[in-house]
């Protein structure tokens, strides 16, 4: 049996797993990132995780390669971190690919964490059989990936697909992460919904029953709470405006939505789809479908490993 090793590097945790060609996780290793201790120890945790995962496989197991998905903007050709924000301080400039290949003597592939989620969806999930689709990951921020003609679109420096930093209000608040005004991330991410909740609490004569937490607000919205509905209406309209822009720009077959915010369930996706459709022209609307992400919480580590299958097969 042949396996690929995948590593998913986030601001909170690092997960390493052995994955087979069917996208099944065979064994895994999970540790906190502790990014505040510096990039050196983050890289060492990745390398140690790969070693431990390899040690748990049968002696006759074949290892095709190692795939890494990392938060930040990644130069795919060199496997180097082009830019990483505050969640991974000092991570910018880290040569992930060369460190992994030097340690293990196996081919390594490194990409942005949402790009590898798109790989997982392309091979095993909602993107199977599609040549053109977008992935939108609704977490603490908003990440994105663009697939065209079956390939990830990376741009000049590996930074394409920063869908969270498309503005939906040029007079809106300034985004500290990119410098733009009114980024959709400020409205429809977990942190954005929490921000809207805090603003509503500050201006309300009667405080709501929920705390300014995206999950609490979403659950209150599902129960019919009118104040939560005000917050979620803004978030959904902002996200729909951004997605409508993506659709007019890319004309995809599907927009695949995943991440913690999307886990609110079908009501969220149905409301979002209705809003997207009234904002898009019939010529592009007819080809588009809004789909929930399929692979789930393991998409990052499965997609990281699946890069080995995808790119070693010449795609």
PyMOL commands that set and color helices and strands:
alter all, ss='L'
color gray80, all
select helices_A, chain A and resi 35-37+39-55+86-88+96-104+113-124+163-165+185-188+190-203+214-222+226-250+261-264+266-278+282-285+299-312
alter helices_A, ss='H'
color red, helices_A
select strands_A, chain A and resi 2-9+13-19+25-32+62-70+73-75+80-83+108-112+133-138+142-148+151-152+254-258+290-292
alter strands_A, ss='S'
color yellow, strands_A
deselect
rebuild
show_as cartoon
